[in-house]
Amino acid sequence: MTELAIKQGENLKEKPSVDRLSFGIHFTDHMLVMDYQAGGWQGGRIEPYSNLSLDPAATVLHYGQAIFEGLKAYHMKDGRIGIFRPRDAFARLNRSANRLCMPAIDEEDVLVGLKALIGVDKEWVPTAKETSLYIRPFMIASEAFLGVRPASTYKFVIILSPVGAYYPEGFKPVRIMVENQYVRAVRGGLGFAKASANYAASLLAQEEAKKAGYAQVLWLDGIEQKYVEEVGTMNIFFVIGDELITPSLNGSILGGITRNSVLTIAKDWGLKVAERQTSIEEIYQASQKGLLKEIFGTGTAAVISPVNELNWDGKIIVPGNGGVGELSQKLYQHITGIQYGKVIDTYNWMEVL
Ligand SMILES: *Cc1c(COP(=O)(O)O)cnc(C)c1O
């Protein structure tokens, strides 16, 4: 980072034991903070983790100018710490920023800052099998002003959270409700951006699906509710016959980095891969004909999340073996292999500290 001030905390927290890690409940001792004012980003600061101070009129609290990222660092086999595709995350943050009229960050500068932050808190990167350090960069509008226009001041912050294994008892398929009533995003809206508002819009459907016994919802397009978009926090893939299919990025779908990793690897493996518009009817018909072999979600938290049931208005869609598909398993092993430094990183996806 061009300027990076480091203020180490004195009262370090006690680190949670592995069995208490879970997701997103423990935070490390430090955070990175950078302020935007007078048309530019000020130098970054690594500070003790603490509350932020905001004016009650801060734009983010009223009009929701807020975006974030989610990525992970891993304790690798050789003892080093590696971050998975951080440049892609910061590039996506800038695409989100542009959509919400927020200022771009300097991607390389912020990567230097992130590496320094993880360096300061490196004792927090858990070492137990399949654990990781979740990285949450975010940007909020901080100007005290109630008029409706983009704010003139912003805060960019990175916090870190040690997380436990996503599958402590092994790969576990989930049931998903196809959402018929609510929509998450429409073309021209915020769907492609990692905007906090997308999550606010998704909570009610998610809660109703949970009550009905489903882990997440599968969103359909916001206009006809015919075409598959994505799952709450994951992109979605189908294996139909010998083809791997995922909906194309049409503006309302979040372009996942895990999604891109799966597409890249599958193509290199010589699989038939298609990014295209996919109707839920097509998926239902494929399952009726016995051609639907696998369904899985992709995202940073789970990497691969096999799906064993879709409920589309009472029509139950169950893929092939109704369990964990062969490709799901292979992709999971390969991607986590790269992340933990057990498989050669031919794509240069790991940024090693
Ligand atoms: C973050 C996110 C994903 C997954 O993206 P990854 O980069 O693979 O973690 C998918 N959908 C939504 C809505 C997301 O916010």
The ligand as an SDF file (V2000), in Angstrom:
LIG
                    3D

 15 15  0  0  0  0  0  0  0  0999 V2000
  -21.0540  -13.9760   -3.2710 C   0  0  0  0  0  0  0  0  0  0  0  0
  -22.2240  -14.5280   -3.9840 C   0  0  0  0  0  0  0  0  0  0  0  0
  -22.1610  -15.7090   -4.7600 C   0  0  0  0  0  0  0  0  0  0  0  0
  -20.9370  -16.5710   -4.8380 C   0  0  0  0  0  0  0  0  0  0  0  0
  -19.7970  -15.9250   -5.2920 O   0  0  0  0  0  0  0  0  0  0  0  0
  -18.3560  -16.5060   -4.9580 P   0  0  0  0  0  0  0  0  0  0  0  0
  -17.4350  -15.4810   -5.5050 O   0  0  0  0  0  0  0  0  0  0  0  0
  -18.2470  -17.8020   -5.6530 O   0  0  0  0  0  0  0  0  0  0  0  0
  -18.2730  -16.6480   -3.4770 O   0  0  0  0  0  0  0  0  0  0  0  0
  -23.2960  -16.0850   -5.4550 C   0  0  0  0  0  0  0  0  0  0  0  0
  -24.4360  -15.3860   -5.3670 N   0  0  0  0  0  0  0  0  0  0  0  0
  -24.5420  -14.2750   -4.6160 C   0  0  0  0  0  0  0  0  0  0  0  0
  -25.8190  -13.5580   -4.5640 C   0  0  0  0  0  0  0  0  0  0  0  0
  -23.4440  -13.8140   -3.9060 C   0  0  0  0  0  0  0  0  0  0  0  0
  -23.5550  -12.7100   -3.1620 O   0  0  0  0  0  0  0  0  0  0  0  0
  1  2  1  0
  2  3  1  0
  2 14  2  0
  3  4  1  0
  3 10  2  0
  4  5  1  0
  5  6  1  0
  6  7  2  0
  6  8  1  0
  6  9  1  0
 10 11  1  0
 11 12  2  0
 12 13  1  0
 12 14  1  0
 14 15  1  0
M  END
$$$$
